[in-house]
Amino acid sequence: MTPLVSDYEVVKNILNESTESNILFGKDFVINYIWLHSYNEDLNNFIHSPYLDERQKKLLTEINPERFLFG
């Protein structure tokens, strides 16, 4: 397991009713690729992370960014 996969466990511990609507998912920190072979591997780690449920993933990648950008 790469360090990045376990990072999602940390994210899960941060998420709760008062924080989950204020966090955005971002993947522009290229230092992470020291441990990975590709951007695709990084996205697959997120998609298949057992630490975040589908609702949380949708919040971080779709709902929160849309709310941030468009109100």
C-alpha positions in Angstrom: 0.0 0.0 0.0 1.4 3.4 -1.0 1.5 6.3 1.5 -1.2 8.0 -0.6 -3.7 5.3 0.0 -3.3 5.5 3.7 -3.7 9.3 3.4 -7.4 8.7 2.6 -7.7 7.2 6.1 -6.6 10.5 7.5 -9.1 12.3 5.3 -11.9 10.0 6.5 -11.0 11.0 10.1 -11.2 14.7 9.3 -14.6 14.3 7.6 -17.7 14.8 9.7 -21.0 16.7 9.4 -19.4 20.1 10.1 -16.4 19.6 7.7 -17.4 17.4 4.8 -19.2 20.2 2.9 -16.1 22.5 3.1 -13.4 20.2 1.7 -12.4 19.9 -2.0 -10.6 17.1 -3.7 -7.4 18.2 -5.5 -4.7 16.3 -7.3 -2.2 19.0 -8.4 0.5 18.2 -5.9 3.0 16.4 -8.1 5.4 15.4 -5.2 2.9 12.5 -4.6 4.2 10.9 -7.8 7.4 9.9 -6.1 5.5 6.9 -4.8 3.3 6.3 -7.9 3.9 5.4 -11.5 1.2 7.6 -13.0 -1.7 10.0 -12.5 -4.0 7.2 -13.4 -2.7 5.1 -10.5 -3.3 8.1 -8.2 -6.9 8.4 -9.4 -7.5 4.7 -9.1 -6.2 4.8 -5.5 -8.9 7.5 -4.8 -11.7 5.7 -6.6 -11.0 2.4 -4.9 -10.1 3.8 -1.5 -12.0 1.8 1.2 -11.8 4.7 3.6 -14.2 7.0 1.8 -17.8 6.0 0.8 -19.3 6.9 -2.6 -21.2 9.8 -1.0 -18.0 11.3 0.4 -16.2 10.9 -2.9 -19.0 12.6 -4.7 -19.0 15.5 -2.2 -15.3 16.0 -2.5 -15.1 15.8 -6.3 -18.4 17.1 -7.6 -20.8 18.8 -5.1 -18.3 20.9 -3.0 -16.4 22.2 -6.0 -19.6 23.1 -7.8 -20.9 24.9 -4.7 -17.5 26.7 -4.3 -17.4 27.9 -7.9 -21.0 28.7 -8.5 -22.5 29.3 -5.1 
